[in-house]
Amino acid sequence: MGYKVAVVGATGNVGREMLNILDERQFPVDEIVALASRKSLGTEISFGDKTLKTKDLDTFDFTGWDMALFAVGSEATKIYAPKAAAAGCVVIDNSSLYRYDPDVPLIVPEVNADAVHGYSKKNIIANPNCSTAQMVVALKPLHDRARIKRVVVSTYQSVSGAGKEGIDELWDQTKSIYNPTDNKPPRKFTKQIAFNVIPHIDVFLEDGSTKEEWKMVAETKKILDSSIKVTATCVRVPVFVGHAESINIEFEDHLDEAEARDILREAPGIMVIDKREDGGYVTPIECVGDYATFISRIRQDSTIDNGINLWCVSDNLRKGAALNAVQIAEVLGSKCLKKG
């Protein structure tokens, strides 16, 4: 016996990935509906070997539906998520709207799956920011062994994290470089993204950090451990899909690189590819379409007593968004909404 599942924002990049992953992982679906705004009404979306026609989110009745995977912005979520939750449908939300609400669990299943029981307070579960999700998957098994004191992370985030507009801007600007008469000034990003990197994601805050950087700090503390100190620099790079992170970790106890490598190899959701030779590491283009969070370049940091450096790469449309949401749905089903 399966579940009645709604995918909200089904015509967007993340919504389409949610449908793909629900099918790939053979999530037990009895009935599924693709929801979108009225302007996308009737758009055909693939779900395995089936074709779904989108229905109007504004008029949809969530009564009798088990779960709704939301892949729309915070403004739309603010309107429709409470309606779905009030109708008894558990919302798994990919926006930032509920991540910092103390009554809403923020979940990465490999890290804090048991927090799913907190869904009942508001009938809502939050999906973390894409850059946070892959990082805490890497941090969790190491934290369990040696207890993390401080994390310094620099991210290299692909344009798909900014949606279809970000992908289109990189594509158009790249083409225009070779055609000087076809100038494509920045629209989605603050500066040219083609053949460039931009140390600015989301808005600036009073302390000089950006909101993206603040999200990584706040979400790591909520998901993993409130005592961990985190400092982040988030950078947009001219890559279509796949986020990379350079992570420096300071532990309370000593952890040598060989043991760290062994721990990560055994950890759920992680694939270690770490050879000290040309190409013995993973780059964003190689992780596209994969479920895993890839770890490379594991090495001791000799500048502090208990330090490790590593390189972390993941498909941001999958683990950073759609896959994590489906994994939450799987945990919700197995622990809380059992059928049959």
C-alpha positions in Angstrom: 0.0 0.0 0.0 1.4 3.3 -1.0 1.0 7.1 -0.5 -0.8 9.9 -2.2 1.9 12.4 -3.1 1.7 15.9 -4.5 4.7 17.6 -6.1 4.3 21.4 -5.9 6.3 23.4 -8.4 6.6 20.4 -10.7 7.6 22.4 -13.8 10.8 23.8 -12.2 14.2 22.2 -12.2 13.9 20.8 -8.6 10.2 19.7 -9.1 11.2 17.7 -12.2 14.1 16.1 -10.3 11.7 15.2 -7.4 9.5 13.3 -9.8 12.5 11.6 -11.4 13.9 10.5 -8.1 10.5 9.3 -6.7 10.4 7.0 -9.7 14.1 6.0 -9.6 13.9 5.0 -5.9 10.6 3.3 -6.4 8.9 5.3 -3.7 5.6 3.6 -2.9 3.1 5.9 -4.7 -0.5 5.0 -5.0 -1.4 8.3 -6.6 0.7 11.3 -7.6 -0.2 14.8 -8.8 2.0 17.5 -10.3 1.0 21.0 -9.2 2.1 24.4 -10.6 0.9 27.9 -11.0 -2.0 28.6 -13.3 0.3 29.8 -16.1 1.7 26.3 -16.3 -1.7 24.6 -16.2 -1.7 21.5 -18.4 2.0 21.3 -18.9 3.1 17.7 -19.4 5.6 16.3 -17.0 7.3 12.9 -17.0 7.0 10.5 -14.1 8.7 7.3 -15.1 6.8 5.9 -18.1 3.8 8.0 -17.3 3.0 11.6 -18.4 1.3 13.9 -15.8 -0.5 17.0 -16.7 0.0 19.8 -14.2 -3.0 20.9 -12.1 -3.6 24.3 -10.6 -2.0 24.8 -7.2 -4.3 27.6 -6.3 -7.5 25.5 -6.5 -6.1 22.2 -5.4 -7.6 20.5 -2.3 -4.9 18.7 -0.3 -7.5 16.8 1.8 -6.7 13.0 1.8 -3.2 13.5 0.4 -0.4 12.1 2.5 2.6 14.2 1.6 3.4 17.3 -0.5 6.9 18.0 -1.7 7.2 21.7 -2.2 9.7 23.2 -4.7 8.5 26.7 -5.0 9.8 29.9 -3.5 9.1 31.2 0.0 6.3 33.6 -1.1 4.2 30.8 -2.7 5.1 28.4 0.2 3.9 31.0 2.7 0.4 30.8 1.1 0.0 27.1 0.2 2.1 25.1 2.7 -0.2 26.1 5.7 -3.2 25.1 3.6 -1.8 21.7 2.8 -0.7 21.2 6.4 -4.1 22.2 7.8 -5.7 19.6 5.4 -3.7 16.9 7.0 -1.0 16.6 4.3 2.6 16.7 5.5 4.6 19.3 3.7 8.3 18.7 2.9 9.5 22.2 2.0 12.5 23.0 -0.1 12.3 26.8 0.5 14.0 28.7 3.3 10.7 29.8 4.9 10.5 27.2 7.7 14.1 26.2 8.2 14.7 28.3 11.3 11.3 27.7 12.9 11.9 25.9 16.2 8.7 23.9 15.7 9.7 22.6 12.2 12.4 19.9 11.9 15.2 20.6 9.5 16.4 17.2 8.3 19.2 15.6 6.4 18.3 11.9 6.8 22.0 10.6 7.0 22.5 13.1 9.9 19.3 13.5 12.0 16.6 11.2 10.7 15.0 10.8 14.2 14.1 14.6 14.2 11.3 13.7 11.7 9.0 12.9 14.6 8.8 16.7 15.2 6.8 17.1 12.0 3.5 16.8 14.0 3.8 20.2 15.6 3.0 22.0 12.3 2.7 19.1 9.8 5.8 20.7 8.0 9.4 19.5 7.5 12.1 21.7 6.1 14.7 20.7 3.6 18.1 22.6 4.2 20.0 24.8 1.9 21.9 22.9 -0.9 25.3 23.9 0.3 24.5 22.9 3.9 23.1 19.5 3.0 26.2 18.1 1.4 28.5 19.5 4.1 26.7 18.0 7.1 26.6 14.6 5.4 30.4 14.8 5.4 30.7 16.3 8.9 28.3 13.9 10.8 30.5 10.7 10.9 33.6 12.7 11.8 31.8 14.6 14.5 30.6 11.4 16.0 34.2 10.2 16.3 36.2 13.3 17.3 33.7 16.1 18.0 34.0 19.1 15.8 34.9 22.5 17.3 35.1 24.7 14.2 34.5 24.6 10.5 35.9 26.9 7.8 34.2 26.4 4.5 34.5 28.0 1.1 31.9 27.0 -1.5 32.0 26.9 -5.3 28.3 26.9 -6.2 26.9 26.2 -9.6 24.5 28.5 -11.4 21.6 26.0 -11.2 21.4 26.9 -7.5 19.9 30.2 -8.8 17.3 28.4 -10.9 16.7 28.3 -14.6 17.5 32.0 -14.9 21.0 31.3 -13.6 21.6 28.5 -16.1 20.3 30.6 -19.0 22.5 33.5 -18.0 25.7 31.4 -18.0 24.8 29.8 -21.3 24.0 33.1 -23.0 27.0 35.0 -21.7 29.3 32.1 -22.6 28.1 32.3 -26.2 28.3 36.1 -26.3 32.0 36.0 -25.3 32.7 34.6 -28.8 30.3 37.0 -30.5 31.2 40.5 -29.3 28.2 42.1 -31.1 25.8 40.0 -28.9 26.5 41.6 -25.5 24.7 39.9 -22.6 25.0 42.1 -19.4 24.3 40.5 -16.0 20.6 40.2 -15.1 20.3 37.3 -12.6 23.8 37.8 -11.1 25.5 41.0 -9.9 28.5 40.6 -12.3 29.3 38.6 -15.4 29.3 34.9 -14.5 30.8 33.4 -17.7 34.6 32.9 -17.2 34.3 34.5 -13.8 33.5 33.8 -10.1 31.3 35.9 -7.9 31.8 36.0 -4.1 28.2 36.9 -3.4 25.2 34.7 -3.1 21.9 36.2 -1.7 21.8 39.5 0.1 24.4 41.1 2.3 23.9 41.3 6.0 25.1 44.0 8.4 28.1 42.0 9.5 29.4 41.8 5.9 28.4 38.2 5.4 25.8 37.1 2.9 22.5 35.4 3.7 23.8 32.2 2.0 26.8 32.2 4.4 24.5 32.8 7.4 22.3 29.9 6.3 25.2 27.5 6.4 26.1 28.6 9.9 22.5 28.5 11.3 21.5 25.3 9.6 24.6 23.3 10.5 24.0 24.2 14.2 20.3 23.2 14.0 20.9 19.9 12.1 24.2 18.7 13.6 25.3 20.5 16.8 24.6 24.0 18.1 28.1 24.2 19.7 29.9 23.9 16.4 31.4 27.2 15.2 31.1 27.7 11.4 32.4 30.4 9.1 31.6 30.4 5.4 32.5 32.1 2.2 30.0 31.3 -0.6 31.0 31.8 -4.2 29.1 31.4 -7.5 31.1 29.7 -10.2 30.5 29.2 -13.9 29.4 25.6 -13.6 25.9 24.4 -14.6 25.2 21.7 -12.0 27.2 20.5 -8.9 28.4 22.3 -5.8 31.9 21.9 -4.5 33.2 22.9 -1.1 36.7 23.2 0.5 36.2 22.3 4.2 38.6 22.8 7.0 37.6 21.0 10.2 39.1 21.5 13.7 38.3 18.7 16.2 38.4 18.5 20.0 40.2 15.1 19.7 43.0 14.0 17.4 41.8 12.3 14.2 44.4 11.3 11.6 43.7 11.4 7.9 43.8 7.6 7.5 41.1 7.1 10.1 39.0 10.0 8.7 39.2 8.4 5.3 38.0 5.0 6.7 35.2 6.6 8.6 33.9 8.5 5.6 34.1 5.3 3.4 31.7 3.6 5.7 29.4 6.5 6.2 25.9 6.5 4.5 25.5 8.7 1.5 29.2 9.2 1.0 31.5 8.1 -1.8 35.3 8.5 -1.1 37.4 9.0 -4.2 40.8 10.1 -2.9 43.9 9.2 -4.8 47.0 11.4 -4.7 47.5 11.4 -8.4 46.3 13.3 -11.5 42.5 13.0 -11.6 42.3 11.1 -8.3 39.4 13.4 -7.1 35.9 14.3 -8.0 34.8 17.5 -9.7 31.3 18.9 -10.1 30.8 17.7 -13.7 31.4 14.1 -12.6 28.8 14.1 -9.8 25.8 15.2 -11.9 22.9 12.8 -11.7 24.4 10.9 -8.8 22.9 10.4 -5.4 26.2 10.4 -3.4 28.1 13.2 -1.7 31.7 12.7 -3.0 34.7 13.3 -0.7 38.3 13.8 -2.0 41.6 15.5 -1.0 41.4 14.3 2.6 44.6 15.5 4.4 45.9 16.6 7.8 46.0 20.3 8.5 49.4 20.8 10.2 48.7 24.4 11.2 46.4 23.3 14.1 46.5 20.5 16.6 43.5 18.5 15.4 42.7 19.5 11.9 41.5 17.9 8.7 41.0 19.4 5.2 38.7 17.8 2.6 37.0 18.5 -0.7 33.2 17.8 -1.0 31.2 17.7 -4.2 27.5 16.9 -4.8 24.7 17.4 -7.3 22.9 20.4 -5.8 19.7 19.6 -7.7 19.7 16.1 -6.1 21.3 15.9 -2.7 21.0 19.6 -2.3 17.3 19.6 -3.0 15.2 16.9 -4.7 17.0 13.8 -3.4 17.1 15.0 0.2 13.3 15.8 0.0 12.5 12.3 -1.3 14.8 10.8 1.4 12.8 12.8 4.0 9.6 11.4 2.5 11.1 7.8 2.8 11.9 8.4 6.5 8.5 10.0 7.2 6.8 7.0 5.7 8.9 4.4 7.5 8.9 6.1 10.9 5.6 8.0 11.1 3.1 7.3 8.3 3.4 3.6 7.9 1.0 2.0 5.5 -0.2 -1.6 5.2 
